[in-house]
Amino acid sequence: MKLFQAMNKRSLSLVKANDAYKNHVLTINESMVSVLNSQLPNMPITPANYGDFARCLTYAQTDALLWVNNVLTPLLSNPKTIVNRQKNINAIFEDAIKNANHLVVDPKANFVRDILISDLELLQGQFEMISIMLETTVDSITVFKNRIPEIAKELRHIVDLSKESVGVDRNKIDKLNKEIQQLNDDIKKLSLEIAGLAITDGIAVILGSVATIAAWPFGLVSWLVLGPAIFVASTFIVLDSIEIYNDKKKIEAAQGDVNDLESSIVVLDNLAIQFEEMSNNVSLLESHAQAVLNEWLLLEQDTKDALEAIKASLNNTDNDNFQTVCEDLENAQTEWNNVYMQASLLNIDIYINDAQLEAGMSQSEIESATQNGKTVTIFEYYNRKKIS
């Protein structure tokens, strides 16, 4: 297999792996923003194990932020690292093509052949460095994900104990939770439509903070917050659809059936659900990152085999052979640029807007609030975030 064929062979599968990876990177950021923005409010009536839940939730959010710093932030930087190698790789290709052309004219120029061999080895080294970087990322996901599922289980255990309290109707709690989750799911579907534009067109996306439950159960501040994609290009999310309206009405009806203690447990339950979803997304991220790594490893191996074949062929000093080598390198450079484009498309620019949005707001209300809010990069947002 020639070098250009090796690179072309992996192009389509790399595109598929990259798209799945980018979609999930956006999902994990939405999930993380939700977890870090939601809060446990003060409640007049609390379950007996409220203190245990409060401590565990603080640990959970702290571990989430630790995961952000050790895994997610480097993960978001990786595509730029790959892209930054483009200049070096193209320069090596240019030098290799120049030397191959020299050998076409002067097949006996052994010193030029030695330089060409060195160029080919440098190329292989560059590809290996990309794979090593991706392997390191996957390893970090594996190492740092272990604690998060454990905390998610601990939160769930505490909530389940609360549901066994005297005077608590579990069925009423579960019914209200079901209605809340339906609202959340409908908002996430709208977010996916916005996010899809960013993934397809490779453009920046803005996440927001959307309160799904506001001023309930005790006139509280908004405690359950989602971090959906709210804006891309000129398109804002719409949160006043008929589905959202119906969801809110069903929630209001179910809220009227629960007592104060049950209301408190609903708060705990939904915060636990939110962390469970984030935990699942952390686990899924590993598989998506591994899929991208697998494609790069296959690309690296195929290019290594092709480069070794070129080096072996350089012992044939026939000028026709050097012409073939030169054409392969020229075509390979073109194919590499296509592969590089896939690497650059791994990049997704994510911003956060601090406008306080709510389910039920119209598109114009969201646009106005977002314009009045402050927008920062996802890196700035995470750097400033502290767990109280």
C-alpha positions as CSV (number, residue, x, y, z in Angstrom):
1,M,0.0,0.0,0.0
2,K,1.3,3.4,-1.0
3,L,1.6,6.2,1.6
4,F,-1.2,8.3,0.1
5,Q,-3.5,5.2,0.0
6,A,-2.8,4.5,3.6
7,M,-4.0,8.0,4.5
8,N,-7.0,7.9,2.2
9,K,-8.0,4.6,3.6
10,R,-8.7,6.0,7.1
11,S,-10.3,9.3,6.1
12,L,-14.0,8.2,6.2
13,S,-13.9,6.2,9.4
14,L,-12.0,9.0,11.1
15,V,-14.8,11.4,10.1
16,K,-17.4,9.2,11.7
17,A,-15.4,8.7,14.9
18,N,-14.7,12.4,15.1
19,D,-18.4,13.4,14.7
20,A,-19.5,11.0,17.5
21,Y,-16.7,12.3,19.7
22,K,-17.5,16.0,19.2
23,N,-21.2,15.4,19.9
24,H,-20.3,13.7,23.2
25,V,-17.8,16.4,24.2
26,L,-20.6,18.9,23.8
27,T,-23.0,16.7,25.8
28,I,-20.5,16.2,28.6
29,N,-19.9,20.0,28.9
30,E,-23.7,20.6,29.0
31,S,-23.9,17.9,31.7
32,M,-21.0,19.4,33.7
33,V,-22.4,22.9,33.5
34,S,-25.7,21.6,34.9
35,V,-24.1,19.8,37.8
36,L,-21.9,22.8,38.7
37,N,-24.7,25.3,38.5
38,S,-27.4,23.4,40.4
39,Q,-27.5,23.8,44.1
40,L,-28.9,22.4,47.3
41,P,-31.2,25.1,48.8
42,N,-32.1,25.6,52.4
43,M,-35.4,23.9,53.2
44,P,-37.7,24.4,56.2
45,I,-38.4,20.7,56.3
46,T,-35.6,18.3,55.5
47,P,-35.3,14.5,55.4
48,A,-33.4,12.9,58.3
49,N,-30.3,12.2,56.2
50,Y,-30.3,15.7,54.6
51,G,-26.8,16.4,56.1
52,D,-25.4,13.3,54.6
53,F,-26.7,14.3,51.2
54,A,-25.4,17.8,51.5
55,R,-21.9,16.6,52.3
56,C,-22.0,14.0,49.6
57,L,-23.2,16.5,47.0
58,T,-20.3,18.9,47.9
59,Y,-17.9,16.0,47.4
60,A,-19.6,15.2,44.1
61,Q,-19.3,18.7,42.7
62,T,-15.8,19.0,43.9
63,D,-14.8,15.7,42.2
64,A,-16.7,16.9,39.1
65,L,-14.5,20.1,39.0
66,L,-11.4,18.0,39.6
67,W,-12.4,15.9,36.6
68,V,-12.8,19.0,34.6
69,N,-9.3,20.2,35.5
70,N,-7.6,16.9,34.9
71,V,-9.5,15.5,32.0
72,L,-11.9,17.8,30.3
73,T,-9.8,20.9,29.9
74,P,-6.9,19.0,28.4
75,L,-9.3,17.1,26.2
76,L,-10.7,20.4,24.8
77,S,-7.1,21.5,24.0
78,N,-6.1,18.3,22.2
79,P,-7.4,19.2,18.7
80,K,-5.5,22.4,18.8
81,T,-2.3,20.4,19.6
82,I,-2.9,18.2,16.6
83,V,-3.6,21.2,14.4
84,N,-0.4,22.9,15.6
85,R,1.7,19.9,14.2
86,Q,0.4,20.6,10.7
87,K,3.1,23.2,10.0
88,N,5.8,20.8,11.0
89,I,4.4,17.9,9.1
90,N,3.9,19.9,5.9
91,A,7.4,21.3,6.2
92,I,8.8,17.7,6.4
93,F,6.7,16.7,3.4
94,E,8.0,19.6,1.4
95,D,11.6,18.7,2.2
96,A,11.0,15.0,1.4
97,I,9.4,15.9,-1.9
98,K,12.3,18.2,-2.8
99,N,14.8,15.5,-2.0
100,A,12.9,12.9,-4.0
101,N,12.9,15.2,-7.0
102,H,16.6,15.7,-6.6
103,L,17.1,11.9,-6.7
104,V,15.0,11.7,-9.9
105,V,17.6,14.0,-11.5
106,D,20.6,12.5,-9.7
107,P,19.9,8.9,-8.5
108,K,23.5,8.5,-7.3
109,A,23.2,11.3,-4.7
110,N,23.5,9.1,-1.6
111,F,23.7,12.0,0.8
112,V,20.3,13.2,-0.5
113,R,18.9,9.7,-0.1
114,D,20.0,9.7,3.5
115,I,18.3,13.1,4.1
116,L,15.1,11.7,2.5
117,I,15.2,8.7,4.8
118,S,15.6,11.0,7.7
119,D,12.6,13.0,6.5
120,L,10.5,9.8,6.4
121,E,11.5,8.9,9.9
122,L,10.6,12.4,11.1
123,L,7.2,12.0,9.5
124,Q,6.6,8.8,11.3
125,G,7.7,10.4,14.6
126,Q,5.1,13.1,14.2
127,F,2.3,10.6,13.6
128,E,3.4,8.6,16.7
129,M,3.4,11.8,18.8
130,I,-0.3,12.4,17.9
131,S,-1.2,8.8,19.0
132,I,0.7,9.1,22.2
133,M,-1.1,12.3,23.1
134,L,-4.5,10.7,22.4
135,E,-3.5,7.6,24.4
136,T,-2.6,9.9,27.4
137,T,-6.0,11.5,27.1
138,V,-7.8,8.1,27.2
139,D,-5.7,7.0,30.1
140,S,-6.6,10.2,32.0
141,I,-10.3,9.6,31.4
142,T,-10.0,6.0,32.7
143,V,-8.1,7.1,35.9
144,F,-10.3,10.0,36.9
145,K,-13.7,8.6,36.1
146,N,-13.5,5.9,38.8
147,R,-14.6,8.1,41.7
148,I,-17.5,9.8,40.0
149,P,-19.7,6.6,39.6
150,E,-19.1,5.7,43.2
151,I,-20.3,9.1,44.4
152,A,-23.4,8.8,42.1
153,K,-24.3,5.5,43.7
154,E,-23.8,7.1,47.2
155,L,-26.1,10.0,46.4
156,R,-28.7,7.5,45.0
157,H,-28.5,5.4,48.2
158,I,-29.1,8.4,50.4
159,V,-32.2,9.5,48.3
160,D,-33.6,6.0,48.4
161,L,-33.3,5.9,52.2
162,S,-35.2,9.3,52.3
163,K,-38.0,7.8,50.3
164,E,-38.5,5.2,53.0
165,S,-39.3,7.9,55.7
166,V,-42.5,7.9,57.6
167,G,-45.2,10.1,55.9
168,V,-43.6,9.9,52.5
169,D,-45.6,8.6,49.4
170,R,-42.9,7.3,47.1
171,N,-45.4,7.0,44.2
172,K,-46.2,10.8,44.4
173,I,-42.4,11.6,44.4
174,D,-41.8,9.3,41.4
175,K,-44.7,10.8,39.4
176,L,-43.4,14.4,40.0
177,N,-39.9,13.3,39.1
178,K,-41.2,11.7,35.9
179,E,-42.8,15.0,34.8
180,I,-39.6,17.0,35.7
181,Q,-37.5,14.6,33.7
182,Q,-39.8,14.9,30.7
183,L,-39.3,18.7,30.8
184,N,-35.6,18.2,31.0
185,D,-35.6,15.7,28.1
186,D,-37.6,18.1,25.9
187,I,-35.1,20.9,26.6
188,K,-32.2,18.6,25.8
189,K,-33.9,17.7,22.4
190,L,-34.0,21.4,21.6
191,S,-30.4,21.7,22.7
192,L,-29.4,18.9,20.3
193,E,-30.9,20.7,17.4
194,I,-28.8,23.8,18.2
195,A,-25.7,21.7,18.9
196,G,-26.1,19.8,15.6
197,L,-25.5,23.0,13.7
198,A,-22.2,23.6,15.5
199,I,-21.0,20.0,14.9
200,T,-21.9,20.0,11.2
201,D,-20.6,23.5,10.4
202,G,-17.7,23.6,12.8
203,I,-18.8,26.8,14.4
204,A,-18.8,28.1,18.0
205,V,-21.7,27.2,20.3
206,I,-22.9,29.0,23.4
207,L,-24.2,27.1,26.4
208,G,-26.6,28.7,28.9
209,S,-28.1,28.2,32.3
210,V,-31.8,27.2,32.1
211,A,-33.7,26.9,35.3
212,T,-36.2,24.0,34.9
213,I,-37.7,24.4,38.4
214,A,-38.0,28.0,39.7
215,A,-39.4,29.3,43.0
216,W,-40.5,25.8,44.2
217,P,-41.1,24.2,46.6
218,F,-40.7,26.9,49.2
219,G,-40.2,30.1,47.2
220,L,-36.7,29.0,46.6
221,V,-34.1,30.2,44.2
222,S,-33.8,28.0,41.1
223,W,-32.1,24.9,42.2
224,L,-32.3,22.6,39.2
225,V,-30.3,24.0,36.3
226,L,-29.6,22.7,32.8
227,G,-26.7,23.8,30.6
228,P,-28.1,23.3,27.1
229,A,-26.8,24.8,23.9
230,I,-28.8,28.0,23.5
231,F,-27.2,29.7,20.6
232,V,-25.2,29.0,17.4
233,A,-24.6,31.4,14.5
234,S,-27.9,33.3,14.4
235,T,-30.1,30.7,15.9
236,F,-31.4,30.8,19.5
237,I,-33.1,27.9,21.4
238,V,-36.9,28.2,21.8
239,L,-38.2,27.3,25.2
240,D,-41.9,28.3,24.9
241,S,-43.0,25.4,22.6
242,I,-46.3,23.6,23.2
243,E,-44.3,20.6,24.6
244,I,-42.6,22.8,27.2
245,Y,-45.8,24.5,28.1
246,N,-47.6,21.1,28.6
247,D,-44.6,19.8,30.6
248,K,-44.8,22.8,33.0
249,K,-48.5,22.3,33.5
250,K,-48.0,18.7,34.4
251,I,-45.3,19.5,36.8
252,E,-47.5,22.1,38.5
253,A,-50.3,19.6,38.9
254,A,-47.9,17.0,40.4
255,Q,-46.4,19.6,42.7
256,G,-49.8,20.1,44.3
257,D,-50.0,16.4,45.3
258,V,-46.8,16.3,47.4
259,N,-46.3,17.5,51.0
260,D,-43.4,19.6,52.2
261,L,-41.2,16.6,53.2
262,E,-41.9,14.9,49.8
263,S,-41.0,18.2,48.1
264,S,-37.6,18.2,49.8
265,I,-37.0,14.6,48.7
266,V,-37.9,15.6,45.1
267,V,-35.1,18.2,45.3
268,L,-32.6,15.6,46.5
269,D,-33.8,13.1,44.0
270,N,-33.4,15.4,41.0
271,L,-30.0,16.6,42.0
272,A,-28.9,12.9,42.3
273,I,-30.4,12.1,38.9
274,Q,-28.5,15.0,37.4
275,F,-25.2,13.6,38.8
276,E,-26.0,10.1,37.7
277,E,-26.5,11.4,34.1
278,M,-23.1,13.2,34.3
279,S,-21.5,10.0,35.6
280,N,-22.9,8.1,32.6
281,N,-21.7,10.7,30.2
282,V,-18.2,10.5,31.7
283,S,-18.1,6.8,31.1
284,L,-19.4,7.2,27.6
285,L,-16.7,9.8,26.8
286,E,-14.1,7.2,27.3
287,S,-15.5,5.0,24.6
288,H,-15.8,7.9,22.1
289,A,-12.2,9.0,22.8
290,Q,-11.0,5.4,22.5
291,A,-12.7,5.2,19.1
292,V,-10.9,8.3,17.8
293,L,-7.6,6.9,19.2
294,N,-8.2,3.5,17.5
295,E,-8.6,5.3,14.1
296,W,-5.4,7.2,14.7
297,L,-3.5,4.1,15.7
298,L,-4.6,2.3,12.5
299,L,-3.6,5.4,10.5
300,E,-0.2,5.4,12.3
301,Q,0.4,1.7,11.6
302,D,-0.7,2.0,7.9
303,T,1.6,5.0,7.4
304,K,4.4,3.3,9.2
305,D,4.2,0.3,6.9
306,A,4.0,2.6,3.8
307,L,7.0,4.7,5.0
308,E,9.0,1.5,5.6
309,A,8.2,0.3,2.1
310,I,9.4,3.7,0.7
311,K,12.6,3.5,2.6
312,A,13.3,0.0,1.4
313,S,12.6,1.0,-2.2
314,L,15.3,3.7,-2.0
315,N,17.9,1.0,-2.5
316,N,16.6,0.9,-6.1
317,T,18.5,3.8,-7.7
318,D,16.5,3.7,-10.9
319,N,15.2,7.2,-11.5
320,D,11.8,5.8,-12.4
321,N,11.6,4.5,-8.9
322,F,12.4,7.9,-7.4
323,Q,9.8,9.4,-9.6
324,T,7.2,7.0,-8.2
325,V,8.4,7.9,-4.6
326,C,8.0,11.6,-5.4
327,E,4.5,11.2,-6.8
328,D,3.5,9.1,-3.7
329,L,4.8,11.8,-1.4
330,E,3.0,14.5,-3.3
331,N,-0.3,12.6,-3.2
332,A,0.3,11.7,0.5
333,Q,0.7,15.4,1.4
334,T,-2.6,16.1,-0.2
335,E,-4.2,13.2,1.7
336,W,-2.6,14.3,5.0
337,N,-4.1,17.7,4.6
338,N,-7.5,15.9,4.4
339,V,-6.6,14.0,7.6
340,Y,-5.5,17.2,9.2
341,M,-8.8,18.8,8.4
342,Q,-10.5,15.9,10.3
343,A,-8.2,16.6,13.3
344,S,-9.0,20.3,13.1
345,L,-12.7,19.5,13.0
346,L,-12.3,17.7,16.3
347,N,-12.1,21.1,17.7
348,I,-15.3,22.7,19.0
349,D,-15.4,26.2,20.4
350,I,-17.7,26.3,23.4
351,Y,-18.7,29.4,25.3
352,I,-20.9,30.0,28.4
353,N,-23.4,32.8,28.8
354,D,-24.4,33.7,32.4
355,A,-27.9,35.0,31.6
356,Q,-30.5,33.4,33.9
357,L,-32.9,31.7,31.6
358,E,-36.1,29.7,32.4
359,A,-38.2,27.1,30.7
360,G,-41.1,28.9,29.0
361,M,-39.1,31.9,27.8
362,S,-39.7,32.9,24.2
363,Q,-36.9,33.1,21.6
364,S,-36.9,36.9,21.7
365,E,-36.7,36.8,25.5
366,I,-33.8,34.4,25.4
367,E,-32.0,36.5,22.8
368,S,-32.4,39.7,24.8
369,A,-31.3,38.0,28.1
370,T,-28.3,36.4,26.3
371,Q,-27.2,39.7,24.8
372,N,-27.4,41.4,28.2
373,G,-25.5,38.5,29.8
374,K,-21.7,37.9,29.9
375,T,-20.2,35.3,27.6
376,V,-16.9,33.6,28.4
377,T,-15.0,30.7,27.0
378,I,-15.6,27.3,28.6
379,F,-12.0,27.4,29.9
380,E,-12.7,30.7,31.7
381,Y,-15.9,29.4,33.1
382,Y,-14.3,26.3,34.6
383,N,-11.3,28.3,35.9
384,R,-13.6,30.6,37.8
385,K,-15.9,28.0,39.1
386,K,-15.6,27.2,42.8
387,I,-17.6,24.8,45.0
388,S,-19.0,26.5,48.0
